[in-house]
Amino acid sequence: MADYFLPVYVVIRGEKSRKEYAALLQRHRAAVIIQKRMKTVLARNRMKSINGAAVVIQSCKNCVLEMQG
């Protein structure tokens, strides 16, 4: 009959390991989300900068064409 039961310390150690793993997994997921959001913010800022530069270039081009024509 004793073969079917695990010692108490084995159960407690297993539970502790599962909790530690769950905490580690949660921290990893949080880190992934933070990295994803930062990547999005940086890409958005870069796109705004490129778009602003394109507007300046186009307006400058139009000014030059108006002066020539």
Secondary structure as GFF3:
##gff-version 3
##sequence-region A 1 69
A	DSSP	three_ten_helix	2	4	.	.	.	ID=ss1
A	DSSP	alpha_helix	8	68	.	.	.	ID=ss2
###
